[in-house]
Amino acid sequence: QVQLVESGGGLVQAGGSLRLSCTASGRTFSNCQVGWFRQAPGKEREFVAATSQSGGSTNYADSVKGRFTISRDNAKNTVYLQMNSLKPEDTAVYYCGASYRVGVLLRTTAAVQYWGKGTLVTVSS
């Protein structure tokens, strides 16, 4: 079992930046892929970004490429999502998800084994 806690959400104007953090406890953190997902009101939860166990490989949704950066610090059991050039359409609850499955790329909600409770990001126009 692993527990994930997100932080760093808030209200920001369009064009601004926020950095989200996801801190884990429980199972060995460096053995899992970690990703960020988001869910806007009335919409399904969608993939945003993910990082491999070491942080050496990352992947992003097309909608955030070039604006968002995912990184991790295994010594701190924490994954970050740096969000720049925010747009109103980025408004959503952002969730951290983790998977210990081998050979399954963390890019869909079905691949996630553990979820955090989320943090709200609101981007005003």
Chimera marker file (.cmm) of the C-alpha trace (Angstrom):
<marker_set name="trace">
<marker id="1" x="0.000" y="0.000" z="0.000" r="1" g="1" b="0" radius="0.5"/>
<marker id="2" x="1.132" y="3.557" z="-0.685" r="1" g="1" b="0" radius="0.5"/>
<marker id="3" x="-0.417" y="6.841" z="0.408" r="1" g="1" b="0" radius="0.5"/>
<marker id="4" x="-0.191" y="9.885" z="-1.857" r="1" g="1" b="0" radius="0.5"/>
<marker id="5" x="-0.783" y="13.466" z="-0.769" r="1" g="1" b="0" radius="0.5"/>
<marker id="6" x="-0.975" y="16.332" z="-3.262" r="1" g="1" b="0" radius="0.5"/>
<marker id="7" x="-0.327" y="19.975" z="-2.462" r="1" g="1" b="0" radius="0.5"/>
<marker id="8" x="0.348" y="23.252" z="-4.223" r="1" g="1" b="0" radius="0.5"/>
<marker id="9" x="-2.964" y="23.927" z="-5.902" r="1" g="1" b="0" radius="0.5"/>
<marker id="10" x="-4.625" y="27.320" z="-5.854" r="1" g="1" b="0" radius="0.5"/>
<marker id="11" x="-5.943" y="30.235" z="-7.856" r="1" g="1" b="0" radius="0.5"/>
<marker id="12" x="-3.728" y="31.791" z="-10.513" r="1" g="1" b="0" radius="0.5"/>
<marker id="13" x="-4.245" y="34.149" z="-13.428" r="1" g="1" b="0" radius="0.5"/>
<marker id="14" x="-3.859" y="32.990" z="-16.992" r="1" g="1" b="0" radius="0.5"/>
<marker id="15" x="-0.208" y="33.000" z="-17.987" r="1" g="1" b="0" radius="0.5"/>
<marker id="16" x="0.919" y="32.325" z="-14.440" r="1" g="1" b="0" radius="0.5"/>
<marker id="17" x="2.669" y="29.353" z="-12.870" r="1" g="1" b="0" radius="0.5"/>
<marker id="18" x="2.115" y="26.832" z="-10.103" r="1" g="1" b="0" radius="0.5"/>
<marker id="19" x="4.100" y="23.887" z="-8.809" r="1" g="1" b="0" radius="0.5"/>
<marker id="20" x="2.261" y="20.865" z="-7.518" r="1" g="1" b="0" radius="0.5"/>
<marker id="21" x="3.825" y="18.309" z="-5.200" r="1" g="1" b="0" radius="0.5"/>
<marker id="22" x="2.895" y="14.691" z="-4.556" r="1" g="1" b="0" radius="0.5"/>
<marker id="23" x="4.446" y="13.137" z="-1.470" r="1" g="1" b="0" radius="0.5"/>
<marker id="24" x="4.289" y="9.388" z="-0.919" r="1" g="1" b="0" radius="0.5"/>
<marker id="25" x="4.535" y="7.119" z="2.093" r="1" g="1" b="0" radius="0.5"/>
<marker id="26" x="4.311" y="3.366" z="2.458" r="1" g="1" b="0" radius="0.5"/>
<marker id="27" x="5.879" y="1.172" z="-0.208" r="1" g="1" b="0" radius="0.5"/>
<marker id="28" x="9.292" y="1.900" z="-1.700" r="1" g="1" b="0" radius="0.5"/>
<marker id="29" x="8.719" y="5.042" z="-3.716" r="1" g="1" b="0" radius="0.5"/>
<marker id="30" x="11.562" y="4.561" z="-6.167" r="1" g="1" b="0" radius="0.5"/>
<marker id="31" x="9.946" y="1.357" z="-7.473" r="1" g="1" b="0" radius="0.5"/>
<marker id="32" x="6.849" y="3.017" z="-8.916" r="1" g="1" b="0" radius="0.5"/>
<marker id="33" x="5.898" y="5.100" z="-11.910" r="1" g="1" b="0" radius="0.5"/>
<marker id="34" x="4.103" y="8.274" z="-10.857" r="1" g="1" b="0" radius="0.5"/>
<marker id="35" x="1.780" y="10.387" z="-12.921" r="1" g="1" b="0" radius="0.5"/>
<marker id="36" x="-0.431" y="13.427" z="-12.750" r="1" g="1" b="0" radius="0.5"/>
<marker id="37" x="-4.005" y="13.335" z="-13.966" r="1" g="1" b="0" radius="0.5"/>
<marker id="38" x="-6.709" y="15.989" z="-13.895" r="1" g="1" b="0" radius="0.5"/>
<marker id="39" x="-10.466" y="16.152" z="-13.872" r="1" g="1" b="0" radius="0.5"/>
<marker id="40" x="-12.399" y="19.231" z="-14.887" r="1" g="1" b="0" radius="0.5"/>
<marker id="41" x="-16.046" y="19.692" z="-13.867" r="1" g="1" b="0" radius="0.5"/>
<marker id="42" x="-18.293" y="17.454" z="-15.921" r="1" g="1" b="0" radius="0.5"/>
<marker id="43" x="-15.395" y="15.735" z="-17.639" r="1" g="1" b="0" radius="0.5"/>
<marker id="44" x="-13.573" y="12.443" z="-17.247" r="1" g="1" b="0" radius="0.5"/>
<marker id="45" x="-10.232" y="12.223" z="-15.502" r="1" g="1" b="0" radius="0.5"/>
<marker id="46" x="-7.425" y="12.562" z="-18.037" r="1" g="1" b="0" radius="0.5"/>
<marker id="47" x="-3.707" y="11.940" z="-18.205" r="1" g="1" b="0" radius="0.5"/>
<marker id="48" x="-1.369" y="14.924" z="-17.855" r="1" g="1" b="0" radius="0.5"/>
<marker id="49" x="2.184" y="13.654" z="-17.318" r="1" g="1" b="0" radius="0.5"/>
<marker id="50" x="4.129" y="10.716" z="-15.914" r="1" g="1" b="0" radius="0.5"/>
<marker id="51" x="7.632" y="9.820" z="-14.878" r="1" g="1" b="0" radius="0.5"/>
<marker id="52" x="9.477" y="6.532" z="-14.748" r="1" g="1" b="0" radius="0.5"/>
<marker id="53" x="10.840" y="5.039" z="-11.541" r="1" g="1" b="0" radius="0.5"/>
<marker id="54" x="14.184" y="6.810" z="-11.857" r="1" g="1" b="0" radius="0.5"/>
<marker id="55" x="12.820" y="9.991" z="-13.419" r="1" g="1" b="0" radius="0.5"/>
<marker id="56" x="14.884" y="9.362" z="-16.527" r="1" g="1" b="0" radius="0.5"/>
<marker id="57" x="11.858" y="8.959" z="-18.765" r="1" g="1" b="0" radius="0.5"/>
<marker id="58" x="8.824" y="11.220" z="-18.892" r="1" g="1" b="0" radius="0.5"/>
<marker id="59" x="5.770" y="11.579" z="-21.083" r="1" g="1" b="0" radius="0.5"/>
<marker id="60" x="3.131" y="14.247" z="-21.464" r="1" g="1" b="0" radius="0.5"/>
<marker id="61" x="-0.304" y="14.831" z="-22.869" r="1" g="1" b="0" radius="0.5"/>
<marker id="62" x="-0.173" y="16.915" z="-26.036" r="1" g="1" b="0" radius="0.5"/>
<marker id="63" x="-2.206" y="19.650" z="-24.360" r="1" g="1" b="0" radius="0.5"/>
<marker id="64" x="0.538" y="20.387" z="-21.807" r="1" g="1" b="0" radius="0.5"/>
<marker id="65" x="3.734" y="19.662" z="-23.748" r="1" g="1" b="0" radius="0.5"/>
<marker id="66" x="6.143" y="22.573" z="-23.553" r="1" g="1" b="0" radius="0.5"/>
<marker id="67" x="4.269" y="24.144" z="-20.625" r="1" g="1" b="0" radius="0.5"/>
<marker id="68" x="4.348" y="21.507" z="-17.866" r="1" g="1" b="0" radius="0.5"/>
<marker id="69" x="7.356" y="19.627" z="-16.483" r="1" g="1" b="0" radius="0.5"/>
<marker id="70" x="7.216" y="16.551" z="-14.278" r="1" g="1" b="0" radius="0.5"/>
<marker id="71" x="10.136" y="15.628" z="-12.041" r="1" g="1" b="0" radius="0.5"/>
<marker id="72" x="10.799" y="13.507" z="-8.986" r="1" g="1" b="0" radius="0.5"/>
<marker id="73" x="13.077" y="13.425" z="-5.973" r="1" g="1" b="0" radius="0.5"/>
<marker id="74" x="13.203" y="9.857" z="-4.699" r="1" g="1" b="0" radius="0.5"/>
<marker id="75" x="15.168" y="10.904" z="-1.627" r="1" g="1" b="0" radius="0.5"/>
<marker id="76" x="12.167" y="13.017" z="-0.624" r="1" g="1" b="0" radius="0.5"/>
<marker id="77" x="9.523" y="10.566" z="-1.897" r="1" g="1" b="0" radius="0.5"/>
<marker id="78" x="8.092" y="13.433" z="-3.914" r="1" g="1" b="0" radius="0.5"/>
<marker id="79" x="7.022" y="14.085" z="-7.490" r="1" g="1" b="0" radius="0.5"/>
<marker id="80" x="6.525" y="17.598" z="-8.790" r="1" g="1" b="0" radius="0.5"/>
<marker id="81" x="4.528" y="19.127" z="-11.611" r="1" g="1" b="0" radius="0.5"/>
<marker id="82" x="5.753" y="22.549" z="-12.667" r="1" g="1" b="0" radius="0.5"/>
<marker id="83" x="2.989" y="24.265" z="-14.605" r="1" g="1" b="0" radius="0.5"/>
<marker id="84" x="3.814" y="27.362" z="-16.634" r="1" g="1" b="0" radius="0.5"/>
<marker id="85" x="1.808" y="29.490" z="-19.064" r="1" g="1" b="0" radius="0.5"/>
<marker id="86" x="-1.395" y="28.304" z="-17.445" r="1" g="1" b="0" radius="0.5"/>
<marker id="87" x="-4.652" y="28.612" z="-19.344" r="1" g="1" b="0" radius="0.5"/>
<marker id="88" x="-8.252" y="28.696" z="-18.099" r="1" g="1" b="0" radius="0.5"/>
<marker id="89" x="-8.745" y="25.256" z="-19.664" r="1" g="1" b="0" radius="0.5"/>
<marker id="90" x="-6.137" y="23.885" z="-17.238" r="1" g="1" b="0" radius="0.5"/>
<marker id="91" x="-8.629" y="24.429" z="-14.420" r="1" g="1" b="0" radius="0.5"/>
<marker id="92" x="-9.273" y="21.069" z="-12.759" r="1" g="1" b="0" radius="0.5"/>
<marker id="93" x="-8.643" y="18.924" z="-9.740" r="1" g="1" b="0" radius="0.5"/>
<marker id="94" x="-5.178" y="17.459" z="-10.193" r="1" g="1" b="0" radius="0.5"/>
<marker id="95" x="-4.543" y="13.944" z="-8.927" r="1" g="1" b="0" radius="0.5"/>
<marker id="96" x="-1.351" y="12.066" z="-8.331" r="1" g="1" b="0" radius="0.5"/>
<marker id="97" x="-1.375" y="8.389" z="-9.303" r="1" g="1" b="0" radius="0.5"/>
<marker id="98" x="1.168" y="5.619" z="-8.820" r="1" g="1" b="0" radius="0.5"/>
<marker id="99" x="1.729" y="2.196" z="-10.316" r="1" g="1" b="0" radius="0.5"/>
<marker id="100" x="4.088" y="-0.614" z="-9.371" r="1" g="1" b="0" radius="0.5"/>
<marker id="101" x="3.107" y="-2.732" z="-12.385" r="1" g="1" b="0" radius="0.5"/>
<marker id="102" x="5.995" y="-3.761" z="-14.594" r="1" g="1" b="0" radius="0.5"/>
<marker id="103" x="5.665" y="-3.268" z="-18.345" r="1" g="1" b="0" radius="0.5"/>
<marker id="104" x="2.563" y="-1.076" z="-18.167" r="1" g="1" b="0" radius="0.5"/>
<marker id="105" x="3.089" y="2.534" z="-19.141" r="1" g="1" b="0" radius="0.5"/>
<marker id="106" x="1.386" y="4.904" z="-16.762" r="1" g="1" b="0" radius="0.5"/>
<marker id="107" x="-0.651" y="6.873" z="-19.239" r="1" g="1" b="0" radius="0.5"/>
<marker id="108" x="-4.251" y="5.916" z="-18.494" r="1" g="1" b="0" radius="0.5"/>
<marker id="109" x="-6.401" y="5.932" z="-15.376" r="1" g="1" b="0" radius="0.5"/>
<marker id="110" x="-6.725" y="2.153" z="-15.712" r="1" g="1" b="0" radius="0.5"/>
<marker id="111" x="-2.964" y="1.808" z="-15.170" r="1" g="1" b="0" radius="0.5"/>
<marker id="112" x="-3.056" y="3.579" z="-11.792" r="1" g="1" b="0" radius="0.5"/>
<marker id="113" x="-3.013" y="1.440" z="-8.665" r="1" g="1" b="0" radius="0.5"/>
<marker id="114" x="-3.015" y="4.195" z="-6.042" r="1" g="1" b="0" radius="0.5"/>
<marker id="115" x="-4.563" y="7.659" z="-6.070" r="1" g="1" b="0" radius="0.5"/>
<marker id="116" x="-4.185" y="10.759" z="-3.984" r="1" g="1" b="0" radius="0.5"/>
<marker id="117" x="-7.208" y="12.857" z="-3.035" r="1" g="1" b="0" radius="0.5"/>
<marker id="118" x="-6.380" y="15.692" z="-5.389" r="1" g="1" b="0" radius="0.5"/>
<marker id="119" x="-5.627" y="19.396" z="-5.290" r="1" g="1" b="0" radius="0.5"/>
<marker id="120" x="-7.674" y="22.083" z="-7.036" r="1" g="1" b="0" radius="0.5"/>
<marker id="121" x="-6.094" y="24.354" z="-9.633" r="1" g="1" b="0" radius="0.5"/>
<marker id="122" x="-8.155" y="27.300" z="-10.832" r="1" g="1" b="0" radius="0.5"/>
<marker id="123" x="-6.909" y="29.501" z="-13.659" r="1" g="1" b="0" radius="0.5"/>
<marker id="124" x="-8.759" y="32.762" z="-14.137" r="1" g="1" b="0" radius="0.5"/>
<marker id="125" x="-8.925" y="34.593" z="-17.453" r="1" g="1" b="0" radius="0.5"/>
<link id1="1" id2="2" r="1" g="1" b="0" radius="0.2"/>
<link id1="2" id2="3" r="1" g="1" b="0" radius="0.2"/>
<link id1="3" id2="4" r="1" g="1" b="0" radius="0.2"/>
<link id1="4" id2="5" r="1" g="1" b="0" radius="0.2"/>
<link id1="5" id2="6" r="1" g="1" b="0" radius="0.2"/>
<link id1="6" id2="7" r="1" g="1" b="0" radius="0.2"/>
<link id1="7" id2="8" r="1" g="1" b="0" radius="0.2"/>
<link id1="8" id2="9" r="1" g="1" b="0" radius="0.2"/>
<link id1="9" id2="10" r="1" g="1" b="0" radius="0.2"/>
<link id1="10" id2="11" r="1" g="1" b="0" radius="0.2"/>
<link id1="11" id2="12" r="1" g="1" b="0" radius="0.2"/>
<link id1="12" id2="13" r="1" g="1" b="0" radius="0.2"/>
<link id1="13" id2="14" r="1" g="1" b="0" radius="0.2"/>
<link id1="14" id2="15" r="1" g="1" b="0" radius="0.2"/>
<link id1="15" id2="16" r="1" g="1" b="0" radius="0.2"/>
<link id1="16" id2="17" r="1" g="1" b="0" radius="0.2"/>
<link id1="17" id2="18" r="1" g="1" b="0" radius="0.2"/>
<link id1="18" id2="19" r="1" g="1" b="0" radius="0.2"/>
<link id1="19" id2="20" r="1" g="1" b="0" radius="0.2"/>
<link id1="20" id2="21" r="1" g="1" b="0" radius="0.2"/>
<link id1="21" id2="22" r="1" g="1" b="0" radius="0.2"/>
<link id1="22" id2="23" r="1" g="1" b="0" radius="0.2"/>
<link id1="23" id2="24" r="1" g="1" b="0" radius="0.2"/>
<link id1="24" id2="25" r="1" g="1" b="0" radius="0.2"/>
<link id1="25" id2="26" r="1" g="1" b="0" radius="0.2"/>
<link id1="26" id2="27" r="1" g="1" b="0" radius="0.2"/>
<link id1="27" id2="28" r="1" g="1" b="0" radius="0.2"/>
<link id1="28" id2="29" r="1" g="1" b="0" radius="0.2"/>
<link id1="29" id2="30" r="1" g="1" b="0" radius="0.2"/>
<link id1="30" id2="31" r="1" g="1" b="0" radius="0.2"/>
<link id1="31" id2="32" r="1" g="1" b="0" radius="0.2"/>
<link id1="32" id2="33" r="1" g="1" b="0" radius="0.2"/>
<link id1="33" id2="34" r="1" g="1" b="0" radius="0.2"/>
<link id1="34" id2="35" r="1" g="1" b="0" radius="0.2"/>
<link id1="35" id2="36" r="1" g="1" b="0" radius="0.2"/>
<link id1="36" id2="37" r="1" g="1" b="0" radius="0.2"/>
<link id1="37" id2="38" r="1" g="1" b="0" radius="0.2"/>
<link id1="38" id2="39" r="1" g="1" b="0" radius="0.2"/>
<link id1="39" id2="40" r="1" g="1" b="0" radius="0.2"/>
<link id1="40" id2="41" r="1" g="1" b="0" radius="0.2"/>
<link id1="41" id2="42" r="1" g="1" b="0" radius="0.2"/>
<link id1="42" id2="43" r="1" g="1" b="0" radius="0.2"/>
<link id1="43" id2="44" r="1" g="1" b="0" radius="0.2"/>
<link id1="44" id2="45" r="1" g="1" b="0" radius="0.2"/>
<link id1="45" id2="46" r="1" g="1" b="0" radius="0.2"/>
<link id1="46" id2="47" r="1" g="1" b="0" radius="0.2"/>
<link id1="47" id2="48" r="1" g="1" b="0" radius="0.2"/>
<link id1="48" id2="49" r="1" g="1" b="0" radius="0.2"/>
<link id1="49" id2="50" r="1" g="1" b="0" radius="0.2"/>
<link id1="50" id2="51" r="1" g="1" b="0" radius="0.2"/>
<link id1="51" id2="52" r="1" g="1" b="0" radius="0.2"/>
<link id1="52" id2="53" r="1" g="1" b="0" radius="0.2"/>
<link id1="53" id2="54" r="1" g="1" b="0" radius="0.2"/>
<link id1="54" id2="55" r="1" g="1" b="0" radius="0.2"/>
<link id1="55" id2="56" r="1" g="1" b="0" radius="0.2"/>
<link id1="56" id2="57" r="1" g="1" b="0" radius="0.2"/>
<link id1="57" id2="58" r="1" g="1" b="0" radius="0.2"/>
<link id1="58" id2="59" r="1" g="1" b="0" radius="0.2"/>
<link id1="59" id2="60" r="1" g="1" b="0" radius="0.2"/>
<link id1="60" id2="61" r="1" g="1" b="0" radius="0.2"/>
<link id1="61" id2="62" r="1" g="1" b="0" radius="0.2"/>
<link id1="62" id2="63" r="1" g="1" b="0" radius="0.2"/>
<link id1="63" id2="64" r="1" g="1" b="0" radius="0.2"/>
<link id1="64" id2="65" r="1" g="1" b="0" radius="0.2"/>
<link id1="65" id2="66" r="1" g="1" b="0" radius="0.2"/>
<link id1="66" id2="67" r="1" g="1" b="0" radius="0.2"/>
<link id1="67" id2="68" r="1" g="1" b="0" radius="0.2"/>
<link id1="68" id2="69" r="1" g="1" b="0" radius="0.2"/>
<link id1="69" id2="70" r="1" g="1" b="0" radius="0.2"/>
<link id1="70" id2="71" r="1" g="1" b="0" radius="0.2"/>
<link id1="71" id2="72" r="1" g="1" b="0" radius="0.2"/>
<link id1="72" id2="73" r="1" g="1" b="0" radius="0.2"/>
<link id1="73" id2="74" r="1" g="1" b="0" radius="0.2"/>
<link id1="74" id2="75" r="1" g="1" b="0" radius="0.2"/>
<link id1="75" id2="76" r="1" g="1" b="0" radius="0.2"/>
<link id1="76" id2="77" r="1" g="1" b="0" radius="0.2"/>
<link id1="77" id2="78" r="1" g="1" b="0" radius="0.2"/>
<link id1="78" id2="79" r="1" g="1" b="0" radius="0.2"/>
<link id1="79" id2="80" r="1" g="1" b="0" radius="0.2"/>
<link id1="80" id2="81" r="1" g="1" b="0" radius="0.2"/>
<link id1="81" id2="82" r="1" g="1" b="0" radius="0.2"/>
<link id1="82" id2="83" r="1" g="1" b="0" radius="0.2"/>
<link id1="83" id2="84" r="1" g="1" b="0" radius="0.2"/>
<link id1="84" id2="85" r="1" g="1" b="0" radius="0.2"/>
<link id1="85" id2="86" r="1" g="1" b="0" radius="0.2"/>
<link id1="86" id2="87" r="1" g="1" b="0" radius="0.2"/>
<link id1="87" id2="88" r="1" g="1" b="0" radius="0.2"/>
<link id1="88" id2="89" r="1" g="1" b="0" radius="0.2"/>
<link id1="89" id2="90" r="1" g="1" b="0" radius="0.2"/>
<link id1="90" id2="91" r="1" g="1" b="0" radius="0.2"/>
<link id1="91" id2="92" r="1" g="1" b="0" radius="0.2"/>
<link id1="92" id2="93" r="1" g="1" b="0" radius="0.2"/>
<link id1="93" id2="94" r="1" g="1" b="0" radius="0.2"/>
<link id1="94" id2="95" r="1" g="1" b="0" radius="0.2"/>
<link id1="95" id2="96" r="1" g="1" b="0" radius="0.2"/>
<link id1="96" id2="97" r="1" g="1" b="0" radius="0.2"/>
<link id1="97" id2="98" r="1" g="1" b="0" radius="0.2"/>
<link id1="98" id2="99" r="1" g="1" b="0" radius="0.2"/>
<link id1="99" id2="100" r="1" g="1" b="0" radius="0.2"/>
<link id1="100" id2="101" r="1" g="1" b="0" radius="0.2"/>
<link id1="101" id2="102" r="1" g="1" b="0" radius="0.2"/>
<link id1="102" id2="103" r="1" g="1" b="0" radius="0.2"/>
<link id1="103" id2="104" r="1" g="1" b="0" radius="0.2"/>
<link id1="104" id2="105" r="1" g="1" b="0" radius="0.2"/>
<link id1="105" id2="106" r="1" g="1" b="0" radius="0.2"/>
<link id1="106" id2="107" r="1" g="1" b="0" radius="0.2"/>
<link id1="107" id2="108" r="1" g="1" b="0" radius="0.2"/>
<link id1="108" id2="109" r="1" g="1" b="0" radius="0.2"/>
<link id1="109" id2="110" r="1" g="1" b="0" radius="0.2"/>
<link id1="110" id2="111" r="1" g="1" b="0" radius="0.2"/>
<link id1="111" id2="112" r="1" g="1" b="0" radius="0.2"/>
<link id1="112" id2="113" r="1" g="1" b="0" radius="0.2"/>
<link id1="113" id2="114" r="1" g="1" b="0" radius="0.2"/>
<link id1="114" id2="115" r="1" g="1" b="0" radius="0.2"/>
<link id1="115" id2="116" r="1" g="1" b="0" radius="0.2"/>
<link id1="116" id2="117" r="1" g="1" b="0" radius="0.2"/>
<link id1="117" id2="118" r="1" g="1" b="0" radius="0.2"/>
<link id1="118" id2="119" r="1" g="1" b="0" radius="0.2"/>
<link id1="119" id2="120" r="1" g="1" b="0" radius="0.2"/>
<link id1="120" id2="121" r="1" g="1" b="0" radius="0.2"/>
<link id1="121" id2="122" r="1" g="1" b="0" radius="0.2"/>
<link id1="122" id2="123" r="1" g="1" b="0" radius="0.2"/>
<link id1="123" id2="124" r="1" g="1" b="0" radius="0.2"/>
<link id1="124" id2="125" r="1" g="1" b="0" radius="0.2"/>
</marker_set>
